[in-house]
Amino acid sequence: MITTTPPSIELKPANEFFRRRSELGLILLANLIVDSAYVLVNLSLHSVLPKNLAAFIFVALGISLIAHIANWILVPKADGILLPTVLLLNGLGYVMIYRLDVYNKRPEAPYQVIWTLLGIVIYIATMAIVKRSRDLDRYRYVLLLASLIMLALPLVPGIGADINGARLWIHIGPLLFQPVEIAKLTLTVFFASYFVEKREMLTISTLRVGNRLLPDLRPFGPLALALLLSLFAMGTEHDVGFSLLLFVLFVSMIWIATGKISYVLIGLILFGLGTFVGSHVLVQVNDRIQVWLDPWKNPFGDYPNIPSGLQPIQGIISLANGGIGGTGWGLGSTGLYVPIPQSDYIFAAFGEELGLFGTTAILVAFMLIIGSGLRIAASTKSEFSKLLAAGLTILLGFQTFFIIAGIERILPLTGVTLPWVSYGGSSLISNYFLLGLLMRISSEANERRLDDILNAN
């Protein structure tokens, strides 16, 4: 008697193999693009091939393969698009930082390599330690406490550092680190856990006043807490970007958890009032709004009582100079005229040297990441994991939108970084932490879906 194995039995390992094989192919393609960009930059700057080309290829490919092998072992069923796209953005960001180092007294590209290595370590450690995403639900208040401590650390004398008017950094030996980058992730976990537990109270009117039922005010605590944290960051640390990102994130998560648009409207009104007060009380907030409305009042920073519009003006000029196809790798002048281009304005540098085509490709890469994150959120069955994945994706999406909109002068410049692209260790580490959580949730969602298929057969 001849027997055959039901197709459903082979679906599970075949699916894992297909995802990881596709991921490996995309990783190799991403490395090829990054290596080519590195060669073109060196040819433009020095007219010769880089002497360390073999070492660069070896290190870049080695980092990528280590992360890929970790995926095989720790999250074999996870999405196969996320890691290659992130590595592509990270690699292109490094090449641009290396190119902008021509104008820096202290090269920053070597530090970016160190931070990338630490980010990959954090990425692997996150997937190894967080065996199940729903286990994070147990530590909501521990994570809330940790978040508050990290928000307060930059204010501690002797540890905190004030740079460019914002007190966001702490010293770790010779390196600087922004604890708020990690705090926004731990707060996302806390709010995901809280909103899932309090969903019914947040949705249904339960407070009886006479003969009428009104919404209970107690569930509005998280919204008030988010507002207070935002105003705290804006008032004490002079950080407009983090406060805006934090508040928009939590309002979005409340809306996803409850489906009530009223929370969004109330949140917008509260934040609008807070921003209005902040713009009249805090100098930095007022300066950013003035520069956004009219950067030409002080285009060269000559007037002491008027904020300088040099950075946004030169950023727009860089984008215009790039046109459709760009000036070419290493042939732009953004680093010469735009202050701090490797962090706040790295997107303008890409716009000049790669043009509209290059910046569109970068936007498409972010759209792939955000689309994958939302797909992961939609596919998981755990309510906590679903809201957590959505929150992490929203965090990433709004951060990308705020920095690009600031460079394009659609919004005031917030000072946040372009994820995985801009220079900065805090941002790289936190975003690789975010990626590790998304990969864990993705693996769990696909595993459960495949189990359901197998059980159905």
Secondary structure, 3 states (H helix, E strand, C coil): CCCCCCHHHHHHHHHHHHHHHHHHHHHHHHHHHHHHHHHHHHHHHHCCCCCCHHHHHHHHHHHHHHHHHHHHHHCCCCCCCHHHHHHHHHHHHHHHHHHHHHHCCCCCHHHHHHHHHHHHHHHHHHHHHCCCHHHHHHHHHHHHHHHHHHHHHHHCCCCEEEECCEEEEEEECCEEECHHHHHHHHHHHHHHHHHHHCHHHHHCCCEEECCEEECCCHHHHHHHHHHHHHHHHHHHCCCHHHHHHHHHHHHHHHHHHHCCHHHHHHHHHHHHHHHHHHHHHCHHHHHHHHHHHCHHHCCCCCCCCCCCCHHHHHHHHHHHHHCCCCCCCCCCCHHHHCCCCCCCCHHHHHHHHHHHHHHHHHHHHHHHHHHHHHHHHHHCCCHHHHHHHHHHHHHHHHHHHHHHHHHCCCCCCCCCCCCCCCCCHHHHHHHHHHHHHHHHHHHHHHHHHHHHHHHHC
